[in-house]
Amino acid sequence: MLRTIKKLLGGKQKQLTFPVFLMTLDAIGSMILYFILYLTVVRLLDGAFTAGIMITDTVICLIAVILRLIVYRSGYYLCFSRGAQICGQMRVELADHFRSLSLGYFNQNSSGYLLSTLTKDLSNFELIITHALPSMVKTVVMAGLILIGTFFINWKLALAECAVLLIAWPVLCWGNHLVEKYGTQKRNLTSKMISIVLEYIRGMKVFKSHNMTNSHFSRMSDTLEDIRKTNVKAEIKTAVPTSLYSIVVSFLLPLVLLIGSYLLLGGSILPEQLVAFLIMSLALSALLIAFEHSYNMLKDLKLAAVNLERAYDTKPLPYKEEQVKLSHFDVSFEHVDFSYNRQADVLHDVNFHAKEGSTTALIGPSGSGKSTIASLIARFWDVTKGCIKIGGRDVKDLNPDGILHYISEVFQENTLLSDTIYNNIGAGRENATEKEVYAAAKAAHCHEFIEKLPDGYQTRLSEGGGTLSGGEKQRIAIARAILKDAPILLLDESTASLDADNEAKINQALDHLMKNKTVFVIAHRLNTIQNADQIILLNKGRIEEIGTHQKLLKKRGHYFKMVQEQEKAKTWIVKGETV
């Protein structure tokens, strides 16, 4: 556990050295009070206790208490403040680390798991270093000092205490094993619940339209009930070792009293030594019970630290060059294979070259690999075999963030920030002027509807842009891409949500945007890509046909049949019943 904490903290652990030292100093200061109490008992039994000694001991105790309060409060405050600061930095670092990971990590882990890691696990880890760790340090140091002190009084009685500790330790480990076991179950159920809640909120429109709200609410309530049952079961199961541990350590005092009385009668120990030993045994027993609470808390939170460690250990996409500088923007795929799960290939031996400034259209049935190719160009994933080159440079050698500086994307599902429309468009380029933002909006034909909104460009969007229509969201995404003006452009059904009138306007804007750029267009409507420099027809992850529109028509292959089918579809008429 300490190894995991040390690994997660890294160089930040130095910030906790002084607070932990203060907590250790506070524990040592506590021993002064026990020492004064021991001297007082000895003097009372010897008849050497006087008013002067009483005043001196009282002053020493008062000073010790004041100093302890100062040291303890300082140590606790520093642990809390520095721990909170460290965890704040870790939140930013973890979010940045997630950003560097491939999309595979997010596909393999549920949204509930990821959200729980970023929120609950980090909050629990903060509890470890701000509350559990300081408490553990103080308790362990005090218990260790008391146990060492008892050996100076009488080693036989001290060994009896150690025997009790040896019995209590496996009981404590048993309890902690149960805490970890049920902690894992509770976390998995909590992650599942978060995923269901997110799914329920995001899919409300679909659920309502299909009358599924009751069934999905039942899923959520069933998960909550499972969590409740697991919590109850965990409390019942851990109650046995917890109670047994408390009983065992509580036997310290009776055991010391029994053995001490026997030694006293045998003349092996003095009365004042027995009294002092009883006092220290009582204190040790209380500390051991407190230790069990802190240790259980630490073990309960251990899962958070382990999950954070696992997240940090997930390696981001590798690269050799931090600063990416490209002078040419042709794109080539050389014998590319790709698999999402390293089992079934999605792409098989894909070879093509897109010249700088050319337009390449990717077509084919759903699941043929069109969007996968676009994702690989942006290096959201890495190829399983072969290589992808941009400007003659293997993308595996380049920083993924640096590659994206040269790429603009407009996908089928575009994410809009919970922010103003102005900032959503301005996200395309941080240093863009107001004039440039407005010009991009006009080029994307969204300026008019934005101006009609109550707050214009300062209108705040709800999460995901839910207050806008699909076409309006698409046009804002296009405006963002126009503003970025990157040399490589990826368009994935970028006009799919627009009506015919707006589609014509957007196509005009895109024609202007696409000039002198390397463009990849993913489309199902073949009439939108007839002027492409090359058309790549994908089927089951393989390139079935490649060439210009005219060239592919002359081949009279699969592409020709697709064109014929779409031409027939234009003549379809939906007939109603005649009454």
DOKE-906194 format. One line per field, with one value per residue (C-alpha): residue number from 1; residue in three letters; x, y, z. Coordinates in Angstrom, 2 decimals, m for minus. Example, Ala and Ser with C-alpha at 12.3 -4.5 7.8 and 13.67 -1.06 7.14 Angstrom:
! DOKE-906194
nr 1:2
rest Ala:Ser
u 12.30:13.67
v m4.50:m1.06
w 7.80:7.14
! end
This chain:
! DOKE-906194
nr 1:2:3:4:5:6:7:8:9:10:11:12:13:14:15:16:17:18:19:20:21:22:23:24:25:26:27:28:29:30:31:32:33:34:35:36:37:38:39:40:41:42:43:44:45:46:47:48:49:50:51:52:53:54:55:56:57:58:59:60:61:62:63:64:65:66:67:68:69:70:71:72:73:74:75:76:77:78:79:80:81:82:83:84:85:86:87:88:89:90:91:92:93:94:95:96:97:98:99:100:101:102:103:104:105:106:107:108:109:110:111:112:113:114:115:116:117:118:119:120:121:122:123:124:125:126:127:128:129:130:131:132:133:134:135:136:137:138:139:140:141:142:143:144:145:146:147:148:149:150:151:152:153:154:155:156:157:158:159:160:161:162:163:164:165:166:167:168:169:170:171:172:173:174:175:176:177:178:179:180:181:182:183:184:185:186:187:188:189:190:191:192:193:194:195:196:197:198:199:200:201:202:203:204:205:206:207:208:209:210:211:212:213:214:215:216:217:218:219:220:221:222:223:224:225:226:227:228:229:230:231:232:233:234:235:236:237:238:239:240:241:242:243:244:245:246:247:248:249:250:251:252:253:254:255:256:257:258:259:260:261:262:263:264:265:266:267:268:269:270:271:272:273:274:275:276:277:278:279:280:281:282:283:284:285:286:287:288:289:290:291:292:293:294:295:296:297:298:299:300:301:302:303:304:305:306:307:308:309:310:311:312:313:314:315:316:317:318:319:320:321:322:323:324:325:326:327:328:329:330:331:332:333:334:335:336:337:338:339:340:341:342:343:344:345:346:347:348:349:350:351:352:353:354:355:356:357:358:359:360:361:362:363:364:365:366:367:368:369:370:371:372:373:374:375:376:377:378:379:380:381:382:383:384:385:386:387:388:389:390:391:392:393:394:395:396:397:398:399:400:401:402:403:404:405:406:407:408:409:410:411:412:413:414:415:416:417:418:419:420:421:422:423:424:425:426:427:428:429:430:431:432:433:434:435:436:437:438:439:440:441:442:443:444:445:446:447:448:449:450:451:452:453:454:455:456:457:458:459:460:461:462:463:464:465:466:467:468:469:470:471:472:473:474:475:476:477:478:479:480:481:482:483:484:485:486:487:488:489:490:491:492:493:494:495:496:497:498:499:500:501:502:503:504:505:506:507:508:509:510:511:512:513:514:515:516:517:518:519:520:521:522:523:524:525:526:527:528:529:530:531:532:533:534:535:536:537:538:539:540:541:542:543:544:545:546:547:548:549:550:551:552:553:554:555:556:557:558:559:560:561:562:563:564:565:566:567:568:569:570:571:572:573:574:575:576:577:578:579
rest Met:Leu:Arg:Thr:Ile:Lys:Lys:Leu:Leu:Gly:Gly:Lys:Gln:Lys:Gln:Leu:Thr:Phe:Pro:Val:Phe:Leu:Met:Thr:Leu:Asp:Ala:Ile:Gly:Ser:Met:Ile:Leu:Tyr:Phe:Ile:Leu:Tyr:Leu:Thr:Val:Val:Arg:Leu:Leu:Asp:Gly:Ala:Phe:Thr:Ala:Gly:Ile:Met:Ile:Thr:Asp:Thr:Val:Ile:Cys:Leu:Ile:Ala:Val:Ile:Leu:Arg:Leu:Ile:Val:Tyr:Arg:Ser:Gly:Tyr:Tyr:Leu:Cys:Phe:Ser:Arg:Gly:Ala:Gln:Ile:Cys:Gly:Gln:Met:Arg:Val:Glu:Leu:Ala:Asp:His:Phe:Arg:Ser:Leu:Ser:Leu:Gly:Tyr:Phe:Asn:Gln:Asn:Ser:Ser:Gly:Tyr:Leu:Leu:Ser:Thr:Leu:Thr:Lys:Asp:Leu:Ser:Asn:Phe:Glu:Leu:Ile:Ile:Thr:His:Ala:Leu:Pro:Ser:Met:Val:Lys:Thr:Val:Val:Met:Ala:Gly:Leu:Ile:Leu:Ile:Gly:Thr:Phe:Phe:Ile:Asn:Trp:Lys:Leu:Ala:Leu:Ala:Glu:Cys:Ala:Val:Leu:Leu:Ile:Ala:Trp:Pro:Val:Leu:Cys:Trp:Gly:Asn:His:Leu:Val:Glu:Lys:Tyr:Gly:Thr:Gln:Lys:Arg:Asn:Leu:Thr:Ser:Lys:Met:Ile:Ser:Ile:Val:Leu:Glu:Tyr:Ile:Arg:Gly:Met:Lys:Val:Phe:Lys:Ser:His:Asn:Met:Thr:Asn:Ser:His:Phe:Ser:Arg:Met:Ser:Asp:Thr:Leu:Glu:Asp:Ile:Arg:Lys:Thr:Asn:Val:Lys:Ala:Glu:Ile:Lys:Thr:Ala:Val:Pro:Thr:Ser:Leu:Tyr:Ser:Ile:Val:Val:Ser:Phe:Leu:Leu:Pro:Leu:Val:Leu:Leu:Ile:Gly:Ser:Tyr:Leu:Leu:Leu:Gly:Gly:Ser:Ile:Leu:Pro:Glu:Gln:Leu:Val:Ala:Phe:Leu:Ile:Met:Ser:Leu:Ala:Leu:Ser:Ala:Leu:Leu:Ile:Ala:Phe:Glu:His:Ser:Tyr:Asn:Met:Leu:Lys:Asp:Leu:Lys:Leu:Ala:Ala:Val:Asn:Leu:Glu:Arg:Ala:Tyr:Asp:Thr:Lys:Pro:Leu:Pro:Tyr:Lys:Glu:Glu:Gln:Val:Lys:Leu:Ser:His:Phe:Asp:Val:Ser:Phe:Glu:His:Val:Asp:Phe:Ser:Tyr:Asn:Arg:Gln:Ala:Asp:Val:Leu:His:Asp:Val:Asn:Phe:His:Ala:Lys:Glu:Gly:Ser:Thr:Thr:Ala:Leu:Ile:Gly:Pro:Ser:Gly:Ser:Gly:Lys:Ser:Thr:Ile:Ala:Ser:Leu:Ile:Ala:Arg:Phe:Trp:Asp:Val:Thr:Lys:Gly:Cys:Ile:Lys:Ile:Gly:Gly:Arg:Asp:Val:Lys:Asp:Leu:Asn:Pro:Asp:Gly:Ile:Leu:His:Tyr:Ile:Ser:Glu:Val:Phe:Gln:Glu:Asn:Thr:Leu:Leu:Ser:Asp:Thr:Ile:Tyr:Asn:Asn:Ile:Gly:Ala:Gly:Arg:Glu:Asn:Ala:Thr:Glu:Lys:Glu:Val:Tyr:Ala:Ala:Ala:Lys:Ala:Ala:His:Cys:His:Glu:Phe:Ile:Glu:Lys:Leu:Pro:Asp:Gly:Tyr:Gln:Thr:Arg:Leu:Ser:Glu:Gly:Gly:Gly:Thr:Leu:Ser:Gly:Gly:Glu:Lys:Gln:Arg:Ile:Ala:Ile:Ala:Arg:Ala:Ile:Leu:Lys:Asp:Ala:Pro:Ile:Leu:Leu:Leu:Asp:Glu:Ser:Thr:Ala:Ser:Leu:Asp:Ala:Asp:Asn:Glu:Ala:Lys:Ile:Asn:Gln:Ala:Leu:Asp:His:Leu:Met:Lys:Asn:Lys:Thr:Val:Phe:Val:Ile:Ala:His:Arg:Leu:Asn:Thr:Ile:Gln:Asn:Ala:Asp:Gln:Ile:Ile:Leu:Leu:Asn:Lys:Gly:Arg:Ile:Glu:Glu:Ile:Gly:Thr:His:Gln:Lys:Leu:Leu:Lys:Lys:Arg:Gly:His:Tyr:Phe:Lys:Met:Val:Gln:Glu:Gln:Glu:Lys:Ala:Lys:Thr:Trp:Ile:Val:Lys:Gly:Glu:Thr:Val
u 0.00:2.75:4.59:1.49:1.06:4.75:4.52:1.43:2.88:6.23:8.27:5.26:5.84:8.49:5.69:4.32:7.65:7.41:3.71:4.42:7.42:5.15:2.65:5.55:6.72:3.20:3.25:6.59:5.18:2.34:4.91:6.00:2.58:2.84:6.34:5.16:2.27:4.71:6.95:3.92:2.83:6.34:6.61:3.18:4.02:7.44:5.97:8.25:5.44:5.41:3.53:6.62:6.89:3.15:3.49:6.57:4.90:1.72:3.67:5.60:2.32:0.70:3.62:3.65:m0.10:0.21:3.20:1.40:m1.66:0.48:2.43:m0.66:m2.74:0.17:0.85:m2.84:m3.36:m0.28:m1.32:m4.77:m3.75:m0.77:m2.69:m5.56:m3.08:m1.32:m4.63:m5.65:m2.47:m3.11:m6.61:m5.12:m2.30:m4.69:m7.02:m4.00:m2.82:m6.24:m6.04:m2.80:m4.27:m5.62:m9.36:m8.92:m8.61:m11.95:m13.65:m12.42:m13.56:m17.09:m17.90:m18.88:m15.43:m13.65:m15.81:m15.41:m11.61:m11.48:m13.81:m14.41:m10.98:m9.14:m11.38:m10.68:m6.96:m7.17:m8.71:m5.76:m3.09:m5.07:m6.74:m5.86:m2.09:m1.49:m3.69:m1.87:1.55:0.62:m1.02:1.85:4.55:2.74:1.99:5.60:7.03:4.69:5.56:9.28:8.81:7.15:10.29:12.26:9.75:9.43:10.32:8.14:4.99:6.08:6.37:2.84:1.63:3.48:1.74:m1.63:m0.51:0.54:m2.96:m4.65:m2.64:m4.13:m7.61:m6.88:m5.63:m8.75:m10.95:m8.94:m9.20:m12.99:m12.86:m10.89:m13.13:m16.39:m14.78:m14.06:m17.65:m19.03:m16.79:m17.78:m21.44:m20.96:m19.25:m22.12:m24.65:m22.87:m22.84:m26.56:m27.32:m25.33:m27.02:m30.42:m29.82:m28.26:m30.81:m33.93:m35.25:m34.90:m36.26:m39.35:m40.02:m39.85:m41.63:m38.49:m38.20:m39.63:m37.34:m34.21:m35.22:m35.67:m32.09:m30.87:m33.01:m31.91:m28.25:m28.88:m30.52:m27.48:m25.21:m27.38:m27.30:m23.54:m23.03:m25.18:m23.43:m20.02:m20.96:m22.23:m19.22:m16.61:m18.38:m17.06:m13.29:m13.68:m15.40:m12.98:m10.00:m11.41:m11.98:m8.43:m6.68:m9.02:m7.59:m4.27:m5.21:m6.70:m3.74:m1.21:m3.12:m3.15:0.50:1.61:m0.15:1.56:4.97:4.21:3.39:6.57:8.62:9.68:8.11:7.61:4.11:4.84:6.09:2.86:0.72:2.74:2.48:m1.29:m1.60:0.55:m1.32:m4.60:m3.22:m1.81:m5.13:m6.95:m4.34:m4.65:m8.42:m7.92:m5.30:m7.84:m10.24:m7.53:m6.11:m9.54:m10.11:m6.74:m7.52:m10.98:m9.40:m6.57:m8.67:m8.78:m4.99:m4.67:m7.11:m5.26:m1.98:m3.49:m4.71:m1.27:0.41:m1.61:0.89:0.00:0.75:4.56:6.43:9.96:9.48:7.87:7.64:5.97:6.87:5.43:6.08:4.15:0.69:0.29:m1.02:m0.13:m1.23:1.35:0.12:m1.98:m3.75:m5.74:m7.64:m9.44:m9.04:m5.93:m8.10:m10.33:m8.84:m10.97:m8.58:m6.62:m3.56:m4.83:m2.62:m3.24:m1.61:m3.46:m1.53:m1.18:m4.11:m6.21:m9.63:m10.07:m13.55:m14.05:m17.19:m18.55:m21.13:m21.39:m18.54:m16.27:m13.57:m14.19:m14.30:m11.45:m9.19:m10.07:m9.31:m5.96:m4.97:m5.64:m3.71:m6.52:m5.26:m2.06:m1.98:m1.52:0.71:2.20:2.54:0.80:2.83:2.00:4.40:6.65:6.86:5.68:2.95:4.24:7.30:5.21:3.52:m0.25:m1.10:1.34:m0.30:m3.74:m2.41:m2.42:m5.82:m9.40:m12.27:m16.02:m17.49:m21.01:m21.14:m19.70:m19.06:m20.08:m18.88:m21.18:m20.09:m21.01:m21.44:m18.57:m16.20:m17.38:m16.42:m13.27:m12.09:m10.87:m8.04:m7.20:m5.77:m8.58:m9.95:m13.63:m13.67:m12.25:m14.80:m17.66:m16.19:m16.00:m19.62:m20.75:m18.83:m20.55:m23.94:m24.67:m24.27:m27.92:m29.47:m26.89:m27.83:m31.49:m30.75:m31.46:m27.76:m26.34:m22.82:m22.81:m25.69:m24.64:m25.24:m26.42:m24.24:m23.58:m25.45:m28.82:m30.70:m29.70:m31.00:m28.79:m28.14:m27.26:m24.79:m23.24:m22.80:m21.09:m18.71:m18.02:m17.39:m14.89:m13.06:m13.13:m11.57:m8.81:m7.96:m5.68:m3.96:m5.60:m9.37:m11.44:m15.15:m17.34:m20.85:m20.42:m23.66:m25.74:m27.95:m28.71:m31.72:m31.27:m31.11:m28.54:m26.59:m26.03:m24.78:m22.51:m21.10:m20.18:m18.39:m16.67:m15.56:m13.85:m12.40:m11.13:m9.00:m5.30:m5.96:m5.59:m9.19:m10.76:m14.53:m16.61:m19.99:m22.86:m24.51:m22.38:m23.48:m21.51:m18.13:m18.19:m15.60:m13.10:m9.58:m9.83:m12.60:m11.76:m14.44:m13.98:m15.62:m15.01:m11.88:m10.26:m9.91:m12.16:m11.92:m9.94:m9.98:m11.92:m15.67:m15.42:m12.77:m14.83:m17.95:m16.09:m15.02:m18.73:m17.92:m19.29:m19.11:m21.09:m23.81:m23.97:m24.44:m27.14:m28.99:m28.91:m30.17:m33.10:m33.82:m34.36:m37.42:m39.03:m42.50:m44.24:m47.87:m50.65:m53.82:m56.72:m59.84
v 0.00:2.43:1.48:2.35:5.68:6.49:5.62:7.77:10.73:10.57:13.67:15.18:12.94:15.41:17.88:15.46:14.79:17.74:17.18:13.50:14.54:16.84:14.02:11.81:14.60:14.84:11.09:11.46:14.39:12.18:9.96:12.89:12.81:9.05:9.51:12.24:10.00:7.15:9.37:10.61:7.04:6.10:9.17:8.59:5.01:6.04:8.93:11.38:13.37:17.04:20.21:21.54:18.40:18.58:22.19:21.33:18.26:20.26:23.01:20.44:18.72:22.06:23.08:19.64:19.83:23.33:22.32:19.16:21.12:23.47:20.62:18.48:21.28:22.38:18.82:18.10:21.38:20.84:17.25:18.43:21.51:19.91:16.69:18.62:20.56:17.37:15.72:18.83:18.50:14.77:15.46:17.68:15.19:12.23:14.10:15.01:11.38:10.17:12.64:10.99:7.47:5.78:5.43:1.74:2.51:4.30:1.58:m1.12:0.70:1.86:5.53:4.69:3.22:6.21:8.76:6.88:6.89:10.63:11.58:9.01:7.33:10.64:11.82:8.58:8.91:12.42:10.94:8.55:11.24:13.89:11.74:8.05:8.37:11.03:9.11:5.88:7.49:8.92:5.70:3.43:5.68:6.00:2.27:1.44:3.80:2.47:m1.12:m0.33:1.47:m1.56:m3.63:m1.20:m1.75:m5.55:m7.69:m10.62:m8.52:m6.91:m10.38:m11.17:m8.07:m9.17:m12.56:m10.77:m8.75:m11.93:m13.33:m10.05:m9.61:m12.53:m11.49:m7.97:m9.37:m11.51:m8.45:m6.42:m9.19:m8.96:m5.16:m5.38:m8.12:m6.27:m2.95:m4.31:m5.50:m2.14:m0.24:m2.39:m1.93:1.83:2.06:0.11:2.42:5.54:4.08:3.34:6.84:8.43:6.14:7.00:10.75:10.73:8.34:9.90:10.93:7.38:5.79:7.99:7.50:3.71:3.64:2.25:4.67:2.19:m0.67:1.48:3.02:m0.54:m1.33:1.64:0.83:m2.83:m1.75:0.56:m2.35:m4.54:m1.86:m1.68:m5.47:m5.56:m2.82:m4.67:m7.97:m6.31:m4.85:m8.22:m10.16:m7.69:m7.33:m10.75:m10.11:m6.49:m7.53:m10.41:m8.09:m5.60:m8.42:m9.75:m6.38:m5.56:m8.62:m6.79:m5.15:m8.26:m10.35:m7.82:m7.57:m11.35:m11.94:m8.73:m9.72:m13.11:m11.43:m8.89:m11.63:m13.42:m10.27:m10.03:m6.61:m3.51:m2.12:1.18:m0.77:m2.79:0.35:2.06:m1.08:m1.20:2.45:1.92:m1.30:0.57:3.24:0.60:m1.23:2.01:2.77:m0.71:m0.34:3.07:1.49:m1.09:1.68:3.61:0.45:m0.69:2.77:2.58:m0.84:0.26:3.14:0.97:0.02:3.68:3.88:0.61:1.81:5.12:3.23:1.05:4.15:5.80:2.55:2.50:3.68:6.48:6.19:6.24:8.79:10.02:13.67:16.05:19.00:18.04:20.13:18.99:20.70:18.30:16.88:13.88:10.78:7.19:3.84:1.09:m2.49:m1.41:m3.97:m2.84:m4.54:m2.93:m5.94:m7.55:m10.49:m9.74:m7.35:m4.38:m3.37:m5.82:m4.83:m1.33:0.51:3.93:7.32:10.63:13.46:16.79:19.03:16.13:14.88:11.22:9.79:6.73:4.76:1.35:m0.43:0.18:m1.48:m1.57:0.55:4.09:5.85:3.65:5.01:8.59:7.76:6.22:9.33:11.44:8.82:8.12:4.53:2.90:0.35:m3.32:m3.84:m1.65:2.11:5.41:8.36:12.05:14.11:11.05:10.78:7.70:8.90:6.52:8.75:11.90:13.31:12.63:16.15:17.59:15.64:16.96:20.51:19.85:18.13:19.45:17.03:17.16:13.83:12.44:12.95:16.34:17.33:20.83:22.30:23.48:27.04:29.96:29.50:31.96:29.82:26.64:28.05:29.70:26.30:25.73:28.21:29.72:33.00:33.70:37.24:38.07:39.01:35.59:33.76:35.65:35.03:31.27:31.28:33.08:30.67:27.76:29.49:29.54:33.31:34.01:31.61:32.59:36.28:35.42:33.84:36.03:36.40:35.87:34.46:34.63:32.16:29.34:25.85:23.03:19.93:18.53:21.42:19.81:23.11:23.21:21.15:18.51:20.71:23.71:21.67:20.35:23.84:25.07:22.11:23.04:26.66:25.39:23.42:26.42:28.58:26.05:25.98:22.93:21.50:18.06:17.83:14.81:14.95:12.12:12.64:16.34:17.38:14.44:16.48:19.33:19.93:20.31:24.12:24.29:21.38:23.36:26.36:24.21:22.44:25.85:26.68:23.30:23.71:26.94:25.28:22.24:24.23:23.35:20.86:17.11:16.04:12.75:12.57:9.73:9.59:7.28:9.54:9.00:12.20:14.19:12.64:12.32:15.08:13.51:12.95:9.33:7.17:4.23:1.57:m0.48:m3.81:m5.88:m3.90:m4.33:m1.96:m3.49:m0.69:2.53:5.25:8.29:8.32:7.81:5.13:3.12:3.42:1.98:m1.02:m1.81:m3.38:m2.87:0.95:0.90:m1.20:1.18:4.15:2.31:1.46:5.05:6.29:3.90:5.09:8.64:7.45:5.70:6.97:6.20:5.41:5.83:3.75:4.85:5.38
w 0.00:0.93:m2.27:m4.31:m2.52:m3.01:m6.71:m7.25:m5.39:m7.16:m6.36:m4.57:m1.54:m0.36:0.35:2.97:4.72:7.12:8.03:8.74:10.84:12.87:13.44:14.60:16.93:18.34:19.07:20.86:22.81:24.02:25.71:27.90:29.57:30.17:31.58:33.99:35.01:35.65:37.83:39.74:40.56:41.67:43.95:45.44:46.32:47.68:49.67:47.84:46.23:47.34:46.42:44.60:42.52:41.78:40.51:38.43:36.87:36.20:34.44:32.38:31.41:30.56:28.34:26.71:25.99:24.47:22.34:21.27:20.25:18.16:16.58:16.00:14.48:12.29:11.12:10.49:8.63:6.45:5.69:4.71:2.70:0.93:0.36:m1.23:m3.37:m4.47:m5.40:m7.32:m9.38:m9.81:m11.20:m13.90:m14.59:m14.79:m17.16:m19.29:m19.15:m20.31:m23.18:m24.37:m24.42:m27.54:m28.05:m27.24:m23.53:m23.51:m25.55:m23.18:m20.02:m19.27:m18.80:m15.21:m14.52:m16.08:m14.27:m11.00:m11.45:m12.17:m9.32:m6.58:m6.69:m6.54:m3.70:m1.81:m2.46:m1.05:2.10:2.34:2.40:4.31:6.99:7.02:6.58:9.31:11.72:10.95:11.43:14.81:16.03:14.90:16.40:19.75:19.94:19.03:21.68:24.36:23.50:23.60:26.91:28.48:27.83:30.02:32.83:32.68:29.71:30.80:30.81:27.53:25.94:27.15:25.31:22.18:22.40:22.33:19.31:17.50:18.03:16.98:13.75:11.71:12.85:11.59:8.25:7.92:8.41:5.92:3.33:3.61:3.40:0.14:m1.27:m0.70:m1.56:m5.06:m5.43:m4.28:m6.68:m9.64:m8.82:m8.39:m11.79:m13.32:m11.68:m12.99:m16.51:m16.29:m14.99:m17.83:m20.34:m18.86:m19.10:m22.57:m24.03:m22.52:m25.97:m27.32:m24.14:m24.13:m27.83:m27.41:m24.05:m22.36:m19.42:m16.92:m17.95:m17.82:m14.50:m13.20:m14.24:m12.23:m9.19:m9.34:m9.34:m6.37:m4.57:m5.33:m3.87:m0.73:m0.31:m0.83:1.77:4.29:3.54:3.88:7.28:8.52:7.25:8.56:11.91:13.05:12.61:13.76:16.98:17.53:17.06:19.58:22.09:21.65:22.13:25.04:26.80:27.10:30.40:32.12:30.93:32.23:35.51:35.92:35.05:36.81:40.05:39.91:39.41:42.16:44.64:43.60:44.13:40.50:39.99:42.12:42.80:40.99:37.96:37.84:38.09:35.33:33.20:33.65:32.59:29.49:28.63:28.82:26.49:24.12:23.99:23.06:20.39:18.87:18.59:16.94:14.67:13.49:12.43:10.57:8.99:7.79:6.34:4.60:3.17:2.10:0.20:m1.13:m4.16:m5.18:m5.11:m7.06:m9.74:m10.05:m10.36:m13.09:m14.96:m14.75:m15.85:m19.09:m21.65:m24.07:m27.77:m28.18:m30.27:m30.91:m31.82:m29.33:m31.73:m35.00:m38.05:m41.36:m44.67:m46.92:m46.39:m48.66:m46.87:m47.63:m46.21:m46.71:m46.16:m43.17:m41.00:m38.01:m35.21:m32.28:m30.02:m31.57:m32.66:m35.66:m38.23:m39.29:m42.09:m44.24:m46.28:m47.12:m49.63:m51.14:m51.60:m51.31:m52.92:m51.18:m52.10:m53.43:m52.35:m51.48:m51.02:m48.83:m49.57:m48.79:m46.65:m42.90:m41.02:m44.04:m42.31:m43.61:m40.23:m39.01:m41.76:m40.73:m37.08:m38.03:m40.02:m36.92:m34.91:m32.50:m32.81:m34.02:m36.83:m36.04:m39.08:m41.79:m41.51:m42.21:m43.44:m43.58:m45.63:m45.84:m42.02:m40.15:m37.77:m35.08:m34.76:m34.22:m31.13:m31.58:m30.35:m32.87:m35.70:m34.78:m35.17:m38.92:m39.07:m38.93:m38.47:m38.88:m37.83:m37.70:m33.94:m33.03:m29.43:m28.43:m25.16:m22.39:m23.17:m25.42:m29.16:m29.66:m27.58:m29.31:m32.68:m31.26:m29.99:m33.55:m33.00:m29.61:m30.89:m33.39:m33.49:m33.21:m36.89:m37.84:m35.68:m37.33:m40.79:m40.10:m38.87:m42.02:m44.24:m42.48:m42.87:m39.14:m38.59:m39.37:m36.86:m34.20:m34.57:m33.98:m30.59:m27.51:m26.62:m30.10:m30.04:m26.23:m25.99:m23.67:m24.93:m22.75:m22.41:m25.89:m27.51:m26.78:m27.30:m31.00:m33.90:m35.49:m38.51:m36.35:m34.32:m37.52:m38.94:m35.76:m36.00:m39.63:m38.61:m36.05:m38.77:m41.13:m38.40:m37.72:m41.45:m41.12:m44.23:m43.79:m43.58:m42.49:m43.33:m42.08:m43.48:m42.64:m44.37:m43.19:m40.85:m43.25:m45.45:m49.19:m49.14:m46.34:m47.81:m51.00:m49.00:m46.84:m49.87:m51.28:m48.02:m48.00:m51.62:m50.55:m47.43:m49.35:m51.77:m51.56:m48.76:m48.47:m47.95:m46.96:m47.41:m45.98:m47.69:m48.47:m51.04:m54.11:m55.86:m53.24:m54.13:m57.91:m58.33:m55.91:m57.24:m56.16:m54.79:m52.55:m52.26:m49.10:m48.42:m45.30:m44.49:m47.89:m50.82:m53.45:m56.03:m56.34:m58.99:m60.26:m60.73:m64.49:m64.19:m61.72:m63.84:m66.81:m64.71:m64.21:m60.86:m57.35:m57.57:m60.83:m59.18:m56.19:m58.52:m60.41:m57.20:m55.96:m59.35:m59.08:m55.54:m56.80:m58.77:m55.81:m54.86:m51.59:m52.45:m49.96:m49.70:m51.88:m49.84
! end
